[in-house]
C-alpha cells in the first residue's frame, strides 16, 4: 500500500472482543509453551492474558506511548519479571533464529507497512513446528472497522457500507488492510508458513446497545456457513518442522 497505514488500538474494542479473540485462538492451538512473542502488543491487554502460559514473553510495538501504558500496567506485579516490553518493528526483529514457540499478532497485520518482510521475520524467529496466531479484519465483512477517511477526516463505517468489497475504493478511503482467507493463506505460504486453521468472528458488540440486543443472533451466525461474513479472521499457521 502506498500511503501510510494507520495504527490500531485493538484493546479499545472491549472486554468481550478480547475474550472472543483469545477463545477462538485457543480452539485452534494451545496458547502455551516456552517463549511467546506478541507482535503489536499495544498496551498489553492481550499479552497479560497470554503470559501465564509461557516461561518468558517478549512484547513489541512501535507506538511508544502504548508501551508506556503497558509498562505501567505490569509495574510491581509478577508479570514485570516474565514480560519484556520493547519498542521494535516487526519487520526488523532483534531476536535470533528459532527463538519462539508462538508468535501472536492480534489486530496487527492490517497495519504493518511491510507485510511480506514482517511475515518473513516471524518465520525466521519461530522454532520449527512453532505457530503464528493472527486476528485481522475480514474483507467480506460489509463495514470498514477502522472507519473511512475522506478529506482528512475519519467517519463512522456506517456511512460507507460495503466499501471493503470494492478493493480500489477501499484502498482510497481506508488506512488499514482487509484480507480474505485465501489472500492471507497466500501471504503466509509465501513466507513459508502453512495455514492450519481459519475461523471467523462476528462483532462482539461490547459497547453498542443495539448490538447487545442482536448478538445472540450474530453469535449463532458465527457458528453457521454465514460466518464467512464475520468481522474478523482468526488464523493459525505453522512453521514446518
TORVEXLUM-523894 format. One record per residue (C-alpha): residue number from 1; residue in one letter; x, y, z. Coordinates in Angstrom, 3 decimals. Layout:
@seq:NUM | type:a | east:X | north:Y | up:Z;
...
//
This chain:
@seq:1 | type:x | east:0.000 | north:0.000 | up:0.000;
@seq:2 | type:x | east:1.383 | north:3.371 | up:-0.961;
@seq:3 | type:x | east:0.035 | north:5.513 | up:1.823;
@seq:4 | type:x | east:0.999 | north:5.245 | up:5.460;
@seq:5 | type:x | east:-1.021 | north:2.597 | up:7.224;
@seq:6 | type:x | east:-2.954 | north:3.669 | up:10.280;
@seq:7 | type:x | east:-2.058 | north:2.425 | up:13.728;
@seq:8 | type:x | east:-4.562 | north:0.285 | up:15.552;
@seq:9 | type:x | east:-5.827 | north:0.217 | up:19.121;
@seq:10 | type:x | east:-7.207 | north:-3.278 | up:19.486;
@seq:11 | type:x | east:-7.674 | north:-3.033 | up:23.243;
@seq:12 | type:x | east:-10.293 | north:-0.335 | up:22.669;
@seq:13 | type:x | east:-12.654 | north:-2.960 | up:21.295;
@seq:14 | type:x | east:-13.801 | north:-4.007 | up:24.778;
@seq:15 | type:x | east:-13.620 | north:-6.970 | up:27.111;
@seq:16 | type:x | east:-15.933 | north:-9.267 | up:25.170;
@seq:17 | type:x | east:-13.935 | north:-8.705 | up:21.997;
@seq:18 | type:x | east:-10.712 | north:-9.588 | up:23.811;
@seq:19 | type:x | east:-12.203 | north:-12.755 | up:25.271;
@seq:20 | type:x | east:-13.764 | north:-13.853 | up:21.981;
@seq:21 | type:x | east:-10.479 | north:-13.479 | up:20.098;
@seq:22 | type:x | east:-8.456 | north:-15.391 | up:22.666;
@seq:23 | type:x | east:-11.099 | north:-18.121 | up:22.972;
@seq:24 | type:x | east:-11.174 | north:-18.518 | up:19.194;
@seq:25 | type:x | east:-7.389 | north:-18.801 | up:19.016;
@seq:26 | type:x | east:-7.295 | north:-21.291 | up:21.900;
@seq:27 | type:x | east:-9.668 | north:-23.544 | up:19.962;
@seq:28 | type:x | east:-7.169 | north:-23.576 | up:17.098;
@seq:29 | type:x | east:-3.974 | north:-24.150 | up:19.054;
@seq:30 | type:x | east:-2.587 | north:-24.361 | up:22.579;
@seq:31 | type:x | east:-1.718 | north:-20.893 | up:23.864;
@seq:32 | type:x | east:1.187 | north:-22.116 | up:25.952;
@seq:33 | type:x | east:4.819 | north:-23.055 | up:25.574;
@seq:34 | type:x | east:8.302 | north:-21.882 | up:26.467;
@seq:35 | type:x | east:8.566 | north:-18.478 | up:24.751;
@seq:36 | type:x | east:5.949 | north:-16.138 | up:23.296;
@seq:37 | type:x | east:6.417 | north:-13.107 | up:21.055;
@seq:38 | type:x | east:3.423 | north:-10.756 | up:20.966;
@seq:39 | type:x | east:3.769 | north:-8.537 | up:17.889;
@seq:40 | type:x | east:1.954 | north:-5.207 | up:18.073;
@seq:41 | type:x | east:1.226 | north:-5.669 | up:21.755;
@seq:42 | type:x | east:-0.105 | north:-2.126 | up:22.290;
@seq:43 | type:x | east:-0.880 | north:-1.518 | up:25.954;
@seq:44 | type:x | east:-0.591 | north:-5.232 | up:26.730;
@seq:45 | type:x | east:-4.244 | north:-6.114 | up:27.220;
@seq:46 | type:x | east:-3.843 | north:-9.379 | up:25.299;
@seq:47 | type:x | east:-0.284 | north:-10.080 | up:26.392;
@seq:48 | type:x | east:-1.059 | north:-10.178 | up:30.110;
@seq:49 | type:x | east:-3.787 | north:-12.761 | up:29.491;
@seq:50 | type:x | east:-1.410 | north:-14.935 | up:27.491;
@seq:51 | type:x | east:1.593 | north:-14.628 | up:29.780;
@seq:52 | type:x | east:0.666 | north:-17.352 | up:32.284;
@seq:53 | type:x | east:1.039 | north:-19.998 | up:29.576;
@seq:54 | type:x | east:4.699 | north:-19.214 | up:28.881;
@seq:55 | type:x | east:8.027 | north:-19.207 | up:30.700;
@seq:56 | type:x | east:9.045 | north:-15.972 | up:29.014;
@seq:57 | type:x | east:7.249 | north:-13.342 | up:26.947;
@seq:58 | type:x | east:8.561 | north:-10.672 | up:24.583;
@seq:59 | type:x | east:6.086 | north:-7.900 | up:23.732;
@seq:60 | type:x | east:6.889 | north:-5.429 | up:20.958;
@seq:61 | type:x | east:5.252 | north:-2.419 | up:19.324;
@seq:62 | type:x | east:6.290 | north:0.758 | up:17.517;
@seq:63 | type:x | east:3.941 | north:3.048 | up:19.474;
@seq:64 | type:x | east:5.952 | north:4.091 | up:22.475;
@seq:65 | type:x | east:3.037 | north:5.811 | up:24.220;
@seq:66 | type:x | east:1.184 | north:2.476 | up:24.211;
@seq:67 | type:x | east:4.263 | north:0.682 | up:25.502;
@seq:68 | type:x | east:4.478 | north:3.182 | up:28.348;
@seq:69 | type:x | east:0.921 | north:2.243 | up:29.341;
@seq:70 | type:x | east:1.876 | north:-1.433 | up:29.155;
@seq:71 | type:x | east:4.934 | north:-0.911 | up:31.347;
@seq:72 | type:x | east:2.801 | north:0.893 | up:33.907;
@seq:73 | type:x | east:0.177 | north:-1.882 | up:33.750;
@seq:74 | type:x | east:2.631 | north:-4.573 | up:34.874;
@seq:75 | type:x | east:4.773 | north:-2.440 | up:37.167;
@seq:76 | type:x | east:5.319 | north:-4.044 | up:40.599;
@seq:77 | type:x | east:3.466 | north:-7.211 | up:39.578;
@seq:78 | type:x | east:4.855 | north:-10.724 | up:38.961;
@seq:79 | type:x | east:4.373 | north:-10.107 | up:35.241;
@seq:80 | type:x | east:7.105 | north:-7.487 | up:35.331;
@seq:81 | type:x | east:9.622 | north:-10.331 | up:35.657;
@seq:82 | type:x | east:8.171 | north:-12.565 | up:32.947;
@seq:83 | type:x | east:7.308 | north:-9.984 | up:30.249;
@seq:84 | type:x | east:9.905 | north:-7.903 | up:28.399;
@seq:85 | type:x | east:8.381 | north:-4.839 | up:26.721;
@seq:86 | type:x | east:10.359 | north:-3.362 | up:23.818;
@seq:87 | type:x | east:9.947 | north:-0.758 | up:21.088;
@seq:88 | type:x | east:10.627 | north:-2.678 | up:17.877;
@seq:89 | type:x | east:9.371 | north:-3.051 | up:14.333;
@seq:90 | type:x | east:8.055 | north:-6.479 | up:13.371;
@seq:91 | type:x | east:9.849 | north:-6.049 | up:10.047;
@seq:92 | type:x | east:13.223 | north:-5.982 | up:11.852;
@seq:93 | type:x | east:13.046 | north:-8.388 | up:14.780;
@seq:94 | type:x | east:16.065 | north:-8.229 | up:17.060;
@seq:95 | type:x | east:15.953 | north:-11.901 | up:18.035;
@seq:96 | type:x | east:17.980 | north:-14.934 | up:16.961;
@seq:97 | type:x | east:16.567 | north:-17.501 | up:14.594;
@seq:98 | type:x | east:14.184 | north:-20.081 | up:16.095;
@seq:99 | type:x | east:13.574 | north:-18.141 | up:19.321;
@seq:100 | type:x | east:9.840 | north:-18.623 | up:19.912;
@seq:101 | type:x | east:7.243 | north:-21.369 | up:20.229;
@seq:102 | type:x | east:4.369 | north:-18.996 | up:19.470;
@seq:103 | type:x | east:4.002 | north:-15.594 | up:17.851;
@seq:104 | type:x | east:0.738 | north:-13.660 | up:18.201;
@seq:105 | type:x | east:-0.355 | north:-10.762 | up:16.007;
@seq:106 | type:x | east:-3.776 | north:-9.653 | up:17.223;
@seq:107 | type:x | east:-5.339 | north:-6.909 | up:15.086;
@seq:108 | type:x | east:-1.905 | north:-6.052 | up:13.711;
@seq:109 | type:x | east:-1.388 | north:-7.372 | up:10.155;
@seq:110 | type:x | east:-3.807 | north:-4.825 | up:8.694;
@seq:111 | type:x | east:-1.462 | north:-2.058 | up:9.863;
@seq:112 | type:x | east:2.084 | north:-3.260 | up:9.154;
@seq:113 | type:x | east:3.798 | north:-1.297 | up:6.418;
@seq:114 | type:x | east:5.943 | north:-4.169 | up:5.116;
@seq:115 | type:x | east:3.770 | north:-7.270 | up:5.245;
@seq:116 | type:x | east:5.993 | north:-9.750 | up:3.332;
@seq:117 | type:x | east:9.062 | north:-8.712 | up:5.314;
@seq:118 | type:x | east:7.159 | north:-8.919 | up:8.601;
@seq:119 | type:x | east:5.919 | north:-12.446 | up:7.874;
@seq:120 | type:x | east:9.402 | north:-13.489 | up:6.769;
@seq:121 | type:x | east:10.841 | north:-12.204 | up:10.048;
@seq:122 | type:x | east:8.179 | north:-14.049 | up:12.043;
@seq:123 | type:x | east:9.011 | north:-17.232 | up:10.125;
@seq:124 | type:x | east:12.682 | north:-16.730 | up:10.956;
@seq:125 | type:x | east:12.211 | north:-16.345 | up:14.707;
@seq:126 | type:x | east:9.731 | north:-19.220 | up:15.046;
@seq:127 | type:x | east:11.106 | north:-22.581 | up:16.049;
@seq:128 | type:x | east:10.392 | north:-25.458 | up:13.642;
@seq:129 | type:x | east:6.868 | north:-26.541 | up:14.494;
@seq:130 | type:x | east:6.196 | north:-23.157 | up:16.095;
@seq:131 | type:x | east:2.966 | north:-21.366 | up:15.340;
@seq:132 | type:x | east:1.696 | north:-17.917 | up:14.403;
@seq:133 | type:x | east:-1.739 | north:-16.779 | up:15.604;
@seq:134 | type:x | east:-3.400 | north:-13.910 | up:13.740;
@seq:135 | type:x | east:-6.626 | north:-11.974 | up:14.095;
@seq:136 | type:x | east:-7.300 | north:-9.381 | up:11.413;
@seq:137 | type:x | east:-10.241 | north:-7.747 | up:9.582;
@seq:138 | type:x | east:-12.157 | north:-9.910 | up:7.119;
@seq:139 | type:x | east:-12.680 | north:-8.320 | up:3.707;
@seq:140 | type:x | east:-16.193 | north:-9.785 | up:3.375;
@seq:141 | type:x | east:-17.491 | north:-8.017 | up:6.478;
@seq:142 | type:x | east:-19.536 | north:-5.178 | up:4.967;
@seq:143 | type:x | east:-18.122 | north:-2.378 | up:7.140;
@seq:144 | type:x | east:-14.615 | north:-0.985 | up:7.478;
@seq:145 | type:x | east:-13.957 | north:-1.419 | up:11.197;
@seq:146 | type:x | east:-11.447 | north:1.453 | up:11.288;
@seq:147 | type:x | east:-13.881 | north:3.934 | up:9.766;
@seq:148 | type:x | east:-13.460 | north:5.653 | up:6.415;
@seq:149 | type:x | east:-11.239 | north:8.606 | up:5.534;
@seq:150 | type:x | east:-12.468 | north:11.492 | up:3.430;
@seq:151 | type:x | east:-10.656 | north:14.805 | up:3.008;
@seq:152 | type:x | east:-8.519 | north:14.213 | up:6.060;
@seq:153 | type:x | east:-11.391 | north:13.263 | up:8.378;
@seq:154 | type:x | east:-12.373 | north:9.840 | up:9.702;
@seq:155 | type:x | east:-16.060 | north:8.959 | up:9.524;
@seq:156 | type:x | east:-18.014 | north:6.050 | up:11.035;
@seq:157 | type:x | east:-18.045 | north:2.920 | up:8.915;
@seq:158 | type:x | east:-21.845 | north:3.037 | up:8.775;
@seq:159 | type:x | east:-21.547 | north:5.974 | up:6.368;
@seq:160 | type:x | east:-19.898 | north:3.800 | up:3.713;
@seq:161 | type:x | east:-21.221 | north:0.240 | up:3.867;
@seq:162 | type:x | east:-19.661 | north:-2.362 | up:1.557;
@seq:163 | type:x | east:-16.592 | north:-0.212 | up:0.901;
@seq:164 | type:x | east:-14.436 | north:-3.228 | up:1.843;
@seq:165 | type:x | east:-15.933 | north:-5.249 | up:-1.003;
@seq:166 | type:x | east:-14.511 | north:-2.991 | up:-3.716;
@seq:167 | type:x | east:-10.751 | north:-3.104 | up:-3.318;
@seq:168 | type:x | east:-9.802 | north:0.085 | up:-5.272;
@seq:169 | type:x | east:-12.397 | north:2.102 | up:-3.342;
@seq:170 | type:x | east:-11.287 | north:0.616 | up:-0.041;
@seq:171 | type:x | east:-7.674 | north:1.488 | up:-0.736;
@seq:172 | type:x | east:-8.682 | north:5.078 | up:-1.399;
@seq:173 | type:x | east:-10.776 | north:5.578 | up:1.744;
@seq:174 | type:x | east:-9.023 | north:3.391 | up:4.333;
@seq:175 | type:x | east:-5.636 | north:3.353 | up:6.024;
@seq:176 | type:x | east:-5.832 | north:-0.317 | up:7.058;
@seq:177 | type:x | east:-5.895 | north:-3.548 | up:5.081;
@seq:178 | type:x | east:-8.552 | north:-6.210 | up:4.984;
@seq:179 | type:x | east:-7.944 | north:-9.815 | up:3.954;
@seq:180 | type:x | east:-9.886 | north:-12.706 | up:2.561;
@seq:181 | type:x | east:-8.925 | north:-16.091 | up:3.944;
@seq:182 | type:x | east:-7.433 | north:-17.017 | up:0.581;
@seq:183 | type:x | east:-5.330 | north:-13.845 | up:0.451;
@seq:184 | type:x | east:-3.999 | north:-14.383 | up:3.946;
@seq:185 | type:x | east:-3.199 | north:-18.035 | up:3.200;
@seq:186 | type:x | east:-1.232 | north:-16.882 | up:0.171;
@seq:187 | type:x | east:0.771 | north:-14.317 | up:2.148;
@seq:188 | type:x | east:1.558 | north:-16.938 | up:4.777;
@seq:189 | type:x | east:2.568 | north:-19.520 | up:2.185;
@seq:190 | type:x | east:4.920 | north:-17.058 | up:0.503;
@seq:191 | type:x | east:6.628 | north:-16.619 | up:3.890;
@seq:192 | type:x | east:6.984 | north:-20.399 | up:4.302;
@seq:193 | type:x | east:4.146 | north:-20.764 | up:6.820;
@seq:194 | type:x | east:1.458 | north:-23.434 | up:6.495;
@seq:195 | type:x | east:-2.092 | north:-22.380 | up:7.395;
@seq:196 | type:x | east:-3.647 | north:-24.821 | up:9.858;
@seq:197 | type:x | east:-6.973 | north:-23.230 | up:10.827;
@seq:198 | type:x | east:-9.253 | north:-20.434 | up:9.653;
@seq:199 | type:x | east:-12.317 | north:-19.216 | up:11.555;
@seq:200 | type:x | east:-14.454 | north:-16.093 | up:11.567;
@seq:201 | type:x | east:-15.671 | north:-13.933 | up:14.439;
@seq:202 | type:x | east:-18.766 | north:-11.757 | up:14.370;
@seq:203 | type:x | east:-18.704 | north:-8.347 | up:16.118;
@seq:204 | type:x | east:-18.550 | north:-8.648 | up:19.922;
@seq:205 | type:x | east:-20.866 | north:-5.636 | up:20.412;
@seq:206 | type:x | east:-19.199 | north:-4.563 | up:23.646;
@seq:207 | type:x | east:-20.476 | north:-1.002 | up:23.514;
@seq:208 | type:x | east:-23.423 | north:-1.000 | up:21.144;
@seq:209 | type:x | east:-26.868 | north:-1.028 | up:22.728;
@seq:210 | type:x | east:-28.459 | north:-2.270 | up:19.519;
@seq:211 | type:x | east:-25.666 | north:-4.769 | up:19.072;
@seq:212 | type:x | east:-26.160 | north:-6.269 | up:22.512;
@seq:213 | type:x | east:-29.769 | north:-6.970 | up:21.618;
@seq:214 | type:x | east:-28.842 | north:-8.903 | up:18.467;
@seq:215 | type:x | east:-25.585 | north:-10.563 | up:19.464;
@seq:216 | type:x | east:-27.268 | north:-13.877 | up:20.324;
@seq:217 | type:x | east:-28.255 | north:-13.979 | up:16.657;
@seq:218 | type:x | east:-24.826 | north:-12.948 | up:15.383;
@seq:219 | type:x | east:-23.158 | north:-15.494 | up:17.672;
@seq:220 | type:x | east:-25.301 | north:-18.180 | up:16.051;
@seq:221 | type:x | east:-24.305 | north:-16.885 | up:12.627;
@seq:222 | type:x | east:-20.693 | north:-17.236 | up:13.749;
@seq:223 | type:x | east:-21.277 | north:-20.994 | up:14.027;
@seq:224 | type:x | east:-23.006 | north:-21.266 | up:10.651;
@seq:225 | type:x | east:-21.896 | north:-21.164 | up:6.995;
@seq:226 | type:x | east:-22.682 | north:-17.437 | up:7.051;
@seq:227 | type:x | east:-19.692 | north:-16.926 | up:9.347;
@seq:228 | type:x | east:-17.878 | north:-16.157 | up:6.085;
@seq:229 | type:x | east:-19.201 | north:-12.590 | up:6.523;
@seq:230 | type:x | east:-17.741 | north:-12.235 | up:10.028;
@seq:231 | type:x | east:-15.896 | north:-9.142 | up:11.124;
@seq:232 | type:x | east:-12.617 | north:-10.851 | up:11.975;
@seq:233 | type:x | east:-10.459 | north:-13.601 | up:10.512;
@seq:234 | type:x | east:-8.949 | north:-15.942 | up:13.115;
@seq:235 | type:x | east:-5.973 | north:-17.826 | up:11.654;
@seq:236 | type:x | east:-3.278 | north:-20.145 | up:12.962;
@seq:237 | type:x | east:-0.262 | north:-21.064 | up:10.826;
@seq:238 | type:x | east:2.788 | north:-23.227 | up:11.449;
@seq:239 | type:x | east:6.451 | north:-23.182 | up:10.516;
@seq:240 | type:x | east:7.038 | north:-26.678 | up:9.125;
@seq:241 | type:x | east:9.315 | north:-28.827 | up:11.229;
//
